[in-house]
Amino acid sequence: MHILDNLMLMFEFWIQTNWYVAFAMSLVTNLAVYFAFGYLISTITQRITKNNWLGEYIDKRPFKNGQQTSEIKNGITACVMFSLVSLLARELFVGVIPLSITQLLIEVSVFTLFYETYSYFVHKLLHTKQFRKPHSVHHYSVRTTPWSAYSVHPIEALLIGMSAPLFMLIFPVHLSVIFAFHILGVVFTLLIHSNLKLNSSNIFCQLFNRYTRSHTAHHSIGNVNFGFINSFWDLCFKTKYIESRVV
């Protein structure tokens, strides 16, 4: 209960404080999550693939010169953009915590549907001629690492970050739900860029491999697998990858 109470106090302070203090709090949070989980996933991936016993890299091509340094610099810029956009959420939320489990489930379900649709069509948009140059920042990382996850142009970071405020304009949602989705989304995005295939047949490993292989295919091939958490829109628009084409 103390942890929940402290989180509530932090949310209340963030809502009521000056915008530049709120921005600083958001930036520290984004950077902390990005670096903590990026380092953790990178370290675990390196150890798992050391002897190819527990897992192996999907794409084994060498990294480009200075790739990781460039990725981390771009990731920091993305965190700045996410923190700026978060200030809009201070004006649009309907409360801090949902009043019931039913309300929580409704908000989670509707936002999940919204984000999957939003992310697919924004991702498709980024592959059009008009946005190809900004999106090329992300596709510079052909062989991905967790740090590749937010190695994006500021325009792309803005589009990613705007998903929550746009949703909040059309559907009442509580701040804690948006915050939780953002943190989980960051971690999930880091994971699917890990380029890791686990050598196990259990259900968890199969699910993990499906996501990492799917996104590795996107970076390898380019015009497939635009979806974030499922293949619904990829199947509808015939952009789901053919596994045999994956490197």
C-alpha positions in Angstrom: 0.0 0.0 0.0 2.9 2.4 0.7 4.2 2.0 -2.8 0.7 2.7 -4.3 0.3 5.7 -2.0 3.7 7.1 -3.0 2.8 6.6 -6.7 -0.4 8.5 -6.1 1.5 11.4 -4.5 3.9 11.5 -7.4 1.1 11.6 -9.9 -0.7 14.3 -8.0 2.6 16.4 -7.8 3.3 15.9 -11.5 -0.3 17.0 -12.4 -0.1 20.2 -10.3 3.5 21.3 -10.6 4.9 23.7 -13.2 5.3 22.4 -16.7 9.1 22.5 -16.7 9.2 20.4 -13.5 6.7 18.0 -14.9 8.8 17.8 -18.1 11.9 17.0 -16.0 10.1 14.3 -14.1 8.9 12.7 -17.3 12.3 12.9 -18.8 14.0 11.3 -15.8 11.4 8.5 -15.9 11.7 7.9 -19.6 15.5 7.8 -19.5 15.6 5.6 -16.4 13.2 3.0 -18.0 15.1 3.2 -21.4 18.6 2.7 -19.9 17.7 0.3 -17.2 15.7 -2.1 -19.4 18.0 -1.5 -22.4 21.0 -2.5 -20.4 19.3 -5.4 -18.8 18.0 -6.9 -22.0 21.3 -6.3 -23.8 23.2 -8.1 -21.0 20.8 -11.0 -20.8 20.9 -11.4 -24.6 24.7 -11.5 -24.7 24.9 -14.1 -22.0 22.1 -16.3 -23.5 23.8 -16.3 -26.9 27.4 -16.7 -25.7 27.5 -20.5 -26.4 24.3 -20.8 -28.4 23.0 -23.0 -25.8 19.9 -21.1 -24.5 19.5 -19.0 -27.6 21.1 -17.4 -30.6 20.9 -14.2 -32.7 18.5 -14.3 -35.6 20.5 -12.0 -37.8 24.2 -12.6 -37.4 25.5 -9.9 -39.8 28.1 -7.5 -38.3 27.0 -4.2 -36.8 27.5 -1.0 -38.7 30.3 1.3 -37.5 29.2 3.3 -34.5 25.7 1.8 -34.6 25.2 1.4 -30.9 26.4 4.9 -30.1 24.1 6.4 -32.8 21.2 4.3 -31.5 21.6 5.5 -27.9 21.9 9.2 -29.0 18.7 8.8 -31.0 17.0 7.0 -28.1 17.8 9.9 -25.7 16.2 12.3 -28.3 13.2 10.1 -28.4 12.9 10.2 -24.6 12.9 14.0 -24.8 10.1 14.0 -27.3 8.0 11.5 -25.3 8.5 13.7 -22.2 7.3 16.8 -24.1 4.2 15.0 -25.4 3.4 13.7 -21.9 2.6 17.3 -20.9 -0.5 17.1 -23.1 -1.7 14.1 -21.0 -1.8 16.5 -18.0 -4.6 18.3 -19.7 -6.6 15.4 -21.0 -7.0 12.7 -18.4 -10.2 12.0 -16.5 -8.6 10.8 -13.2 -5.6 9.0 -11.9 -6.8 5.5 -11.2 -9.9 3.7 -12.6 -12.7 3.4 -10.0 -13.4 -0.3 -10.8 -11.9 -3.4 -12.4 -14.6 -3.1 -15.1 -13.5 0.4 -15.9 -9.9 -0.6 -16.0 -10.6 -3.5 -18.4 -12.6 -1.3 -20.7 -9.9 1.3 -20.9 -7.2 -1.3 -21.4 -9.2 -3.1 -24.1 -10.1 0.0 -26.0 -6.7 1.5 -25.9 -5.1 -1.7 -27.0 -7.4 -1.8 -30.1 -6.7 1.9 -30.8 -3.0 1.6 -30.5 -2.6 -1.5 -32.6 -4.6 0.3 -35.4 -2.8 3.6 -34.9 0.7 2.0 -34.8 0.1 0.0 -38.0 -1.1 2.9 -40.1 1.5 5.3 -38.8 4.1 2.7 -39.5 2.8 2.3 -43.0 2.8 6.0 -43.4 6.5 6.2 -42.4 7.3 3.8 -45.3 5.8 6.2 -47.9 8.0 8.4 -50.0 7.2 11.5 -48.0 8.4 10.0 -44.7 11.0 7.5 -45.9 13.9 9.8 -45.1 13.0 10.3 -41.4 12.1 6.6 -41.0 15.5 5.6 -42.5 17.0 6.6 -39.1 15.3 3.6 -37.6 16.1 1.3 -40.5 19.8 2.2 -40.3 19.8 -0.6 -37.8 19.4 -3.6 -40.1 20.7 -6.0 -37.5 18.9 -4.8 -34.4 19.7 -4.5 -30.8 17.5 -3.4 -27.8 19.0 0.1 -28.4 17.6 0.1 -31.9 14.1 0.2 -30.4 14.0 4.0 -30.1 16.7 4.9 -32.6 14.2 7.1 -34.5 14.0 10.5 -36.0 12.3 13.2 -33.8 9.3 13.3 -36.2 8.8 9.5 -35.7 9.2 9.9 -31.9 6.5 12.6 -32.0 4.2 10.3 -33.9 4.8 7.5 -31.5 4.3 9.7 -28.4 1.1 11.3 -29.8 -0.8 8.1 -29.7 -1.9 8.6 -26.1 -3.0 12.2 -26.3 -5.0 11.5 -29.5 -6.7 8.6 -27.7 -7.4 10.7 -24.7 -9.2 13.3 -27.0 -11.7 10.7 -28.1 -12.0 8.3 -25.1 -12.0 9.1 -21.3 -9.0 7.3 -19.8 -7.1 7.5 -16.4 -3.6 8.6 -16.2 -2.2 5.5 -14.5 -3.5 3.4 -17.4 -1.7 5.5 -20.0 1.4 5.5 -17.8 1.4 1.7 -17.5 0.9 1.3 -21.2 3.8 3.6 -22.0 6.2 1.7 -19.6 5.1 -1.7 -20.9 5.3 -0.5 -24.5 8.9 0.7 -24.0 9.9 -2.6 -22.5 8.1 -4.6 -25.2 9.7 -2.5 -28.0 13.2 -3.1 -26.5 12.5 -6.9 -26.4 11.3 -7.2 -30.0 14.4 -5.5 -31.2 16.7 -7.9 -29.2 17.3 -10.0 -32.3 17.1 -13.1 -30.0 15.8 -16.5 -30.7 15.3 -18.8 -27.7 16.2 -22.5 -28.1 13.2 -23.9 -26.3 9.8 -25.2 -27.4 7.7 -24.1 -24.4 4.8 -21.7 -25.1 6.6 -18.6 -23.7 9.6 -19.1 -25.8 7.5 -19.7 -28.9 5.6 -16.5 -28.3 8.8 -14.6 -27.7 10.4 -15.9 -30.8 7.4 -15.1 -32.9 7.7 -11.4 -32.0 11.4 -11.2 -32.3 11.5 -13.0 -35.7 8.6 -11.0 -36.9 10.3 -7.6 -36.2 13.7 -8.8 -37.4 12.0 -9.7 -40.7 10.7 -6.1 -40.9 14.2 -4.7 -40.5 15.6 -7.2 -42.9 13.0 -7.1 -45.6 11.4 -3.6 -45.0 7.9 -3.8 -46.3 6.4 -6.4 -44.0 5.2 -6.8 -40.4 4.0 -3.3 -39.6 1.9 -4.4 -36.7 2.9 -4.0 -33.1 1.4 -6.7 -31.0 -0.6 -8.8 -33.5 -0.9 -9.5 -37.2 -4.5 -8.5 -37.8 -3.8 -5.5 -40.0 -0.9 -7.2 -41.7 -3.2 -10.1 -42.6 -5.9 -7.7 -43.8 -3.5 -5.8 -46.1 -1.3 -8.7 -47.0 1.9 -7.3 -45.4 2.5 -10.3 -43.1 6.0 -11.7 -43.8 6.9 -15.1 -45.2 9.2 -16.7 -42.7 11.4 -18.3 -45.3 12.5 -14.9 -46.4 13.9 -13.9 -43.0 17.7 -13.7 -42.8 
